Amino acid sequence: MADDIIIIGAGQAAAQAVQSLRAEGFTGPIKLIGDEPYAPYQRPPLSKKYLAGEIGYDRVELKGQDFYAESGVETLWSTRVTEIDRREKRILTGDGREFAYGKLLIATGSRVREINVPGFDLEGVHYLRNIADVEAIQAHFKPGARMVVVGGGYIGLEVAAVAAKRGIDVTVLETADRVMARVVDPIVSHFYERVHRAEGVKIETGVTVSGFEGTDKVTAVTSGEGKSFPCDFVVVGIGILPNTELAVEAGLTVENGIVVDEFCRTSDPDICAAGDCTSHPNAVYGRRLRLESVHNAIEQGKTAAATLAGKEKPYNQVPWFWSDQYDLKLQIVGLSAGYTQAVVRGDPEGSRSFAVFYLKDGVLIAVDAVNRAPEFMMAKILTQKQAVLDPKRIADETIPVKEIAG
């Protein structure tokens, strides 16, 4: 029986798992298989500095090819795994090869959620998930070009910010009644709407996209409300879906992601999973979570590697995320869903630096910090502790943030 560890997927979780496997003392063969022609790279900069042309591939690549060679890792790029045969403990690839494994890590990540309306396949309709997507969008970046962004979440607003700075005429269409409605309080949403509008971005909320117009190339976006938005190109950012097909076909338990325990083990003890594609138990929030974040991918990569190496290091952390738009760094700790009180620290109306603390029956469950690094750092500690806070102390900026817990 092979003692190889095979890693399916070549994103952040996979790259971390390679590093952590060697750090945990695993000396056996490792195969890293990815369907892109690149070594693992960071995705968050793709909609920020990479899209803006401020950094190149060398700045987003997680580790160079030399690292994998020196670590004794066999890499197979541009290779798609088509089947996991659990009975024979082997995987099959699209080019007809098969490889035996002793242990397997599924780190297949996620893909963009596509919009299914008339004209979806017209030239000029783009998504942003990988390097090729960025290059296709950059080709349209000419001053005065008209861009419509479908979706007012992180990706949509980050793309809008970059494009606006490049002299593009930008319109953002959002189905909800405010931007980033799924993840932040109206206070934060309205602040970002004001900032974007001040930069020349047009934001239309409560809009349902019904189709794309054009013969061969997109020329306008139409809405169910009867409006038409002329454009030269479109970027769609309406969320992502976990890549769980291999797991489903292999008979693993999948429910809104590949179901794993606190050690990143799937329903098959010889198979772990990590990153965007997983659903994991979280003791802080008392429920299962599927997270789309670098932090989650890195930490699950570490946990999965420890498990594969024969050790147990449970994963139980408060999630955190970030978004860069213009000169604003939004850092989010925790999940605010279900909060009963939002407390503002700072002045979102008169400054570009503030934080919103979300309490559930007095317990801190999340914080949105805009250009507020101290609040962000403190929030990670207090949320993990499930601290009970006094709203008056939170709002009082004469009290140092490290002392708000009393």
Salt bridges, closest charged atoms under 4 A:
ASP4 OD2 - LYS31 NZ 3.02
GLU24 OE1 - LYS311 NZ 3.04
GLU24 OE2 - LYS313 NZ 2.71
ASP35 OD2 - ARG80 NH2 3.16
GLU36 OE2 - ARG43 NH2 2.95
GLU74 OE1 - LYS31 NZ 3.60
ASP85 OD2 - ARG90 NE 3.09
GLU88 OE2 - ARG87 NH1 2.85
ASP95 OD2 - ARG97 NH2 2.84
GLU98 OE1 - ARG90 NH1 2.88
GLU158 OE1 - LYS48 NZ 3.28
ASP169 OD1 - LYS202 NZ 3.00
GLU193 OE1 - ARG197 NH1 3.62
GLU199 OE1 - LYS165 NZ 3.34
GLU204 OE1 - LYS227 NZ 3.33
ASP232 OD1 - ARG146 NH2 3.25
GLU245 OE2 - ARG111 NH2 2.92
ASP261 OD2 - ARG265 NE 3.14
ASP268 OD2 - ARG86 NE 2.87
ASP270 OD2 - LYS89 NZ 3.13
ASP270 OD1 - LYS103 NZ 2.71
ASP276 OD2 - ARG129 NH2 3.35
GLU292 OE2 - ARG290 NH2 3.19
GLU299 OE2 - LYS302 NZ 3.40
GLU312 OE2 - ARG265 NH1 2.88
ASP324 OD1 - LYS329 NZ 2.78
ASP327 OD1 - ARG352 NH2 2.65
GLU349 OE2 - ARG194 NH1 3.60
GLU375 OE2 - ARG345 NE 2.95
GLU375 OE2 - ARG372 NH1 3.01
GLU397 OE2 - ARG372 NH1 2.77
